[in-house]
Amino acid sequence: MKELRLMKGNEAFAEAAIRAGADGYFGYPITPQSEVMEYLMAEKPHERTGMVVLQAESEVAAINMVYGGAACGKRVLTSSSSPGISLKQEGISYIAGAELPCVILNVVRGGPGLGTIQPSQSDYFQSTKGGGHGDYRMIVLAPSSVQEMADFARLGFDLAFKYRNPVLVLSDGAIGQMMEKVELDEQRPRFTEEEIIKNTPWATTGKTKDRERNIITSLDLDSAKQELHNHALQAKYKLMQEQETRFEMISCEDADYLIVAYGTSARISQKAVDLLRAEGIRVGLLRPITLFPFPTEIISKLADQVKGILTVEMSAGQMIEDVKLAVGCRVKVEHFGRMGGIIPSPTEVVEAMKTKIIGG
């Protein structure tokens, strides 16, 4: 039976991770996501489930601890905010190259550099295009509510193990700090050692007589072998695009104009849609739930229906590039956004739609 609570987004993610059967969390404090580790420390999940919670000496150390735990077939995760995720990028690239499952939460704050502790969406490129080196991808889930912060902790683990790949939950400071009611799933048991050996035959669980030892690495000095490995990774990413694209459509059936927005911007844009429709302007909202894989196909279809598209992002405009690729110059696409940790208002979105798309 599910349990109803009033929680911050960061707290909901932490509690959901425990209930998802996580084996270990390794992190380092940084605003505005510090409540994740603080909640886990206070909750003492080692007494509830045996889950390990450890504050590493740095973000670099934390992501490499995740690498080690994932290599053992464990459900492990980390969380940070923008500058901390930047420090983790080398480790994330290694994890993707070694095909290891883990969950990473980024509660985005404004940048560049240390920037501000206020919410932003300026990590889109870093998250979806591969912030580290090499041709790798992560599944990127974009929650727009506290409920989805909780839901995506469990979903993240399921997808990570399905594809043997890191999954990034791309939130922001507003969703991480806001309080809403949330329904929490029942406790899922942690994997037993027997289950890990059975379900993750690739993991480093010790040499047995009936198989060769497992070696976890992202290094291969033979270029021909490394190319084959990269081809296999690309095939996996294509499969993700075919099977895991998620999105939500609001008032799109009769829309003459379209807003594309995710996370906090989608919440603001939903109110803007209501305001515009109250004026007789038929606007719909397409909310990408997965930023990779991106809902290219549905946006392409909607481009044949609408007269113009406005992307709303708390950034200088990053997702707009993927929207333009989906549209292919068939209709006008413009961007509206605020930066530096400022959250746009619904009336600002309404005005942007009128000036940039309808009257532009």
JORA-V183637 format. One record per pair of residues at least 6 apart in sequence whose C-alpha atoms are under 8 Angstrom apart, sorted by the first residue. I is the first residue (numbers start at 1). J is the second residue. Records with the same first field share a line. If there is no record, write none. Layout:
I: J + J
//
This chain:
1: 185 + 186
2: 183 + 184 + 185 + 186
3: 183 + 184 + 185 + 186
4: 181 + 182 + 183 + 184
5: 181 + 182 + 183 + 184
6: 179 + 180 + 181 + 182
7: 146 + 179 + 180 + 181 + 182
8: 146 + 175 + 176 + 177 + 178 + 179 + 180
9: 145 + 146 + 147 + 149 + 150 + 175 + 176 + 177 + 178 + 179 + 180
10: 33 + 35 + 36 + 149 + 175 + 176 + 177
11: 35 + 36 + 39
12: 146 + 147 + 149 + 150 + 182
13: 36 + 149 + 150 + 151 + 152 + 153
14: 36 + 37 + 39 + 40 + 150
15: 39 + 40 + 150
16: 150 + 151 + 153 + 154 + 184 + 185
17: 150 + 153 + 154
18: 45 + 49 + 51 + 187
19: 185 + 186 + 187 + 188 + 189
20: 153 + 154 + 157 + 187 + 188 + 189 + 190
21: 49 + 75 + 187 + 188 + 189 + 190 + 191
22: 51 + 74 + 75 + 76 + 77 + 190
23: 50 + 51 + 52 + 74 + 75 + 76 + 190
24: 51 + 52 + 53 + 54 + 69 + 74 + 75 + 76 + 77
25: 51 + 52 + 53 + 54 + 66 + 76 + 77 + 78
26: 53 + 54 + 55 + 56 + 62 + 63 + 65 + 66 + 76 + 77 + 78 + 79
27: 37 + 54 + 55 + 56 + 58 + 59 + 62 + 63 + 78 + 79 + 80
28: 34 + 37 + 55 + 56 + 57 + 58 + 59 + 62 + 79 + 80
29: 37 + 55 + 80
30: 80 + 81 + 84
31: 81 + 117
32: 81 + 107 + 108 + 109 + 117 + 118 + 173 + 176 + 177
33: 79 + 80 + 81 + 106 + 107 + 173 + 176
34: 80
36: 79
37: 53 + 55
40: 53
41: 53
45: 51 + 52 + 53
46: 52 + 53
49: 189 + 190
55: 62
56: 62
59: 80 + 84 + 85 + 87 + 88
60: 87 + 88 + 91
62: 78
63: 78 + 88 + 91 + 92
64: 91
66: 76 + 77 + 78 + 102
67: 91 + 95 + 100
69: 75 + 76
70: 76 + 100 + 101 + 102
71: 100 + 203 + 204 + 216
72: 203 + 204 + 205
73: 101 + 196 + 200 + 203 + 204 + 205
74: 191 + 196
75: 101 + 102 + 157
76: 102 + 103
77: 102 + 103 + 104 + 105
78: 103 + 104 + 105
79: 104 + 105 + 106 + 107
80: 105 + 106 + 107
81: 105 + 106 + 107 + 108 + 109
82: 106 + 107 + 108 + 109 + 110 + 111 + 123
83: 113 + 114
85: 106
86: 131
89: 131 + 132
90: 132 + 133
92: 132 + 166
93: 132 + 133 + 134 + 136
94: 217 + 218
95: 101 + 165 + 166 + 218
96: 136 + 137 + 138 + 165 + 166
97: 136 + 217 + 218
98: 216 + 217 + 218
99: 164 + 165 + 166
100: 160 + 164 + 165 + 166
101: 157 + 160 + 161 + 163 + 164 + 165 + 166 + 167
102: 156 + 157 + 160 + 161 + 165 + 166 + 167
103: 153 + 156 + 157 + 160 + 166 + 167 + 168 + 169
104: 166 + 167 + 168 + 169
105: 168 + 169 + 170 + 171
106: 168 + 169 + 170 + 171 + 172
107: 170 + 171 + 172 + 173 + 176
108: 119 + 120 + 121 + 122 + 123 + 170 + 171 + 172 + 173
109: 115 + 116 + 117 + 118 + 119 + 120 + 121 + 122 + 172 + 173 + 341
110: 116 + 117 + 118 + 119 + 120 + 121 + 122 + 339 + 340 + 341
111: 122 + 340
115: 340
116: 340 + 341
117: 173 + 341
118: 173 + 174 + 340 + 341 + 342
119: 172 + 173 + 174 + 341 + 342 + 343
120: 172 + 173 + 314 + 315 + 339 + 340 + 341 + 342 + 343
121: 172 + 313 + 314 + 315
122: 314 + 315 + 316 + 318
124: 318 + 319
125: 131 + 318 + 319
127: 138 + 140 + 168 + 170
128: 137 + 138 + 140 + 291 + 292
129: 137
130: 136 + 137 + 138
135: 230
136: 233 + 234
137: 237 + 292
138: 165 + 166 + 167 + 168 + 292
139: 165 + 166 + 167 + 168 + 240 + 290 + 291 + 292 + 293
140: 167 + 168 + 169 + 170 + 290 + 291 + 292 + 293
141: 152 + 156 + 167 + 168 + 169 + 170 + 289 + 290 + 291 + 292
142: 169 + 170 + 171 + 262 + 263 + 288 + 289 + 290 + 291
143: 149 + 152 + 169 + 170 + 171 + 262 + 263 + 289
144: 171 + 175 + 262 + 263 + 264 + 266 + 267
145: 175 + 180 + 263 + 264
146: 175 + 176 + 178 + 179 + 180 + 181 + 182
147: 180 + 181 + 182 + 183
149: 171
150: 182 + 184
152: 169
153: 169
156: 167 + 168 + 169
157: 167
159: 165 + 167
160: 166 + 167
163: 236
171: 263
172: 263 + 264
174: 264
175: 263 + 264
196: 203
197: 203 + 205
202: 214
203: 214 + 216
204: 213 + 214 + 215 + 216
206: 213 + 214
207: 213 + 214
220: 226
240: 293
241: 292 + 293 + 294
244: 290 + 293
245: 289 + 290 + 292 + 293 + 294 + 295
246: 288 + 289 + 290 + 293 + 294 + 295
247: 286 + 287 + 288 + 289 + 290 + 295
248: 286 + 287 + 288 + 289
249: 284 + 285 + 286 + 287
250: 270 + 284 + 285 + 286
251: 283 + 284 + 285
252: 258 + 283 + 284 + 285 + 286
253: 284
254: 282 + 284
255: 282 + 283 + 284 + 305 + 306
256: 281 + 282 + 283 + 284 + 305 + 306 + 307 + 308
257: 282 + 283 + 284 + 306 + 307 + 308 + 309
258: 283 + 284 + 285 + 286 + 306 + 308 + 309 + 310
259: 269 + 283 + 284 + 285 + 286 + 309 + 310 + 311 + 312
260: 266 + 285 + 286 + 287 + 288 + 309 + 310 + 311 + 312
261: 269 + 285 + 286 + 287 + 288 + 311 + 312 + 313
262: 287 + 288 + 289 + 313
265: 312 + 313 + 314 + 343 + 344
266: 285 + 287 + 312
268: 344 + 345 + 346 + 349
269: 285 + 312 + 346 + 349
270: 285
271: 346
272: 346 + 347 + 349 + 350
273: 283 + 284 + 285 + 350
275: 350
276: 282 + 283 + 350
277: 283
286: 299
288: 294 + 295
294: 322
296: 322 + 323 + 326
297: 326
299: 323 + 326 + 327
300: 326 + 327 + 328
303: 309 + 327 + 330 + 331
304: 330
306: 331
307: 331 + 332
308: 331 + 332 + 333 + 357 + 358
309: 331 + 332 + 333 + 334 + 357
310: 333 + 334 + 335 + 336 + 353 + 356 + 357
311: 319 + 320 + 323 + 333 + 334 + 335 + 336
312: 335 + 336 + 337 + 349
313: 319 + 335 + 336 + 337 + 338
314: 337 + 338 + 339 + 341 + 342 + 343 + 344
315: 337 + 338 + 339
316: 337 + 338 + 339
317: 335 + 336 + 337
320: 333 + 334 + 335
323: 333
324: 333
332: 357
333: 357
334: 356 + 357
336: 349 + 352
337: 344
338: 344
354: 360
//
